[in-house]
Amino acid sequence: DLPKQSWVKISQIRTLSVERIGKVIGRASIEQLTQIIEGLNEIIA
């Protein structure tokens, strides 16, 4: 779980190195990842 409400901006995909991201602050659930993937599929499909 994330410490506060968060969102994914799937319309602006970027890649980042692990070094730039820093420490882990939370994890997305399987359900949240499924929603993210579905949104990405709508954009790129």
Backbone as CSV, one residue per row, in Angstrom:
resi,resn,N_x,N_y,N_z,CA_x,CA_y,CA_z,C_x,C_y,C_z
1,ASP,0.835,-1.198,0.000,0.000,0.000,0.000,0.868,1.244,0.000
2,LEU,0.367,2.280,-0.645,1.067,3.559,-0.654,0.639,4.376,0.562
3,PRO,1.530,5.216,1.102,1.210,5.961,2.318,0.123,7.014,2.134
4,LYS,-0.118,7.451,0.908,-1.205,8.394,0.642,-1.790,8.104,-0.730
5,GLN,-2.947,8.690,-1.006,-3.605,8.446,-2.285,-2.679,8.845,-3.425
6,SER,-2.557,7.964,-4.409,-1.643,8.184,-5.526,-2.333,7.845,-6.829
7,TRP,-1.698,8.219,-7.950,-2.246,7.910,-9.268,-1.111,7.662,-10.237
8,VAL,-1.457,7.031,-11.345,-0.492,6.731,-12.395,-0.880,7.546,-13.617
9,LYS,0.063,8.292,-14.159,-0.197,9.108,-15.349,0.205,8.293,-16.569
10,ILE,-0.724,7.465,-17.057,-0.397,6.531,-18.134,-0.284,7.203,-19.492
11,SER,-0.693,8.461,-19.586,-0.598,9.147,-20.875,0.802,9.693,-21.142
12,GLN,1.664,9.673,-20.145,3.039,10.151,-20.317,4.009,9.105,-19.771
13,ILE,4.244,8.065,-20.558,5.118,6.974,-20.151,6.570,7.439,-20.198
14,ARG,7.307,7.148,-19.153,8.733,7.476,-19.075,9.476,6.275,-18.494
15,THR,10.744,6.181,-18.809,11.581,5.175,-18.161,12.567,5.893,-17.251
16,LEU,12.818,5.296,-16.101,13.751,5.855,-15.128,14.696,4.770,-14.664
17,SER,15.923,5.157,-14.388,16.860,4.192,-13.821,16.506,3.968,-12.353
18,VAL,16.860,2.827,-11.836,16.597,2.505,-10.432,17.259,3.541,-9.526
19,GLU,18.420,4.025,-9.907,19.137,5.005,-9.099,18.349,6.306,-8.949
20,ARG,17.626,6.697,-9.977,16.844,7.942,-9.923,15.577,7.795,-9.103
21,ILE,15.051,6.598,-9.030,13.797,6.386,-8.300,14.013,6.507,-6.800
22,GLY,15.095,5.939,-6.288,15.362,6.011,-4.854,14.720,4.863,-4.103
23,LYS,14.377,5.122,-2.846,13.861,4.046,-2.001,12.393,3.730,-2.315
24,VAL,12.004,2.535,-1.976,10.619,2.088,-2.162,9.740,2.780,-1.125
25,ILE,8.625,3.372,-1.564,7.710,4.018,-0.622,6.394,3.266,-0.497
26,GLY,6.175,2.285,-1.350,4.948,1.507,-1.302,4.883,0.545,-2.464
27,ARG,3.821,-0.225,-2.494,3.639,-1.210,-3.559,2.187,-1.177,-4.028
28,ALA,2.019,-1.406,-5.320,0.674,-1.486,-5.890,0.166,-2.913,-5.752
29,SER,-1.120,-3.041,-5.517,-1.737,-4.366,-5.409,-1.910,-4.971,-6.799
30,ILE,-2.212,-6.246,-6.846,-2.488,-6.919,-8.122,-3.655,-6.238,-8.830
31,GLU,-4.686,-5.864,-8.081,-5.841,-5.198,-8.675,-5.448,-3.853,-9.279
32,GLN,-4.611,-3.096,-8.574,-4.166,-1.809,-9.088,-3.314,-1.988,-10.342
33,LEU,-2.421,-2.965,-10.328,-1.596,-3.231,-11.505,-2.454,-3.630,-12.697
34,THR,-3.503,-4.404,-12.450,-4.418,-4.803,-13.518,-5.075,-3.572,-14.134
35,GLN,-5.515,-2.630,-13.301,-6.127,-1.399,-13.808,-5.127,-0.584,-14.626
36,ILE,-3.890,-0.517,-14.170,-2.856,0.224,-14.894,-2.616,-0.407,-16.257
37,ILE,-2.482,-1.719,-16.293,-2.234,-2.426,-17.550,-3.405,-2.249,-18.506
38,GLU,-4.631,-2.316,-17.992,-5.802,-2.111,-18.845,-5.798,-0.708,-19.442
39,GLY,-5.440,0.290,-18.644,-5.359,1.656,-19.149,-4.295,1.805,-20.219
40,LEU,-3.139,1.190,-19.996,-2.070,1.229,-20.997,-2.504,0.553,-22.287
41,ASN,-3.200,-0.567,-22.169,-3.678,-1.272,-23.362,-4.643,-0.410,-24.167
42,GLU,-5.468,0.390,-23.494,-6.384,1.282,-24.211,-5.617,2.341,-24.993
43,ILE,-4.530,2.820,-24.430,-3.758,3.880,-25.081,-2.958,3.349,-26.258
44,ILE,-2.311,2.197,-26.098,-1.405,1.713,-27.146,-2.041,0.724,-28.106
45,ALA,-3.245,0.268,-27.803,-3.890,-0.724,-28.672,-4.602,-0.064,-29.828
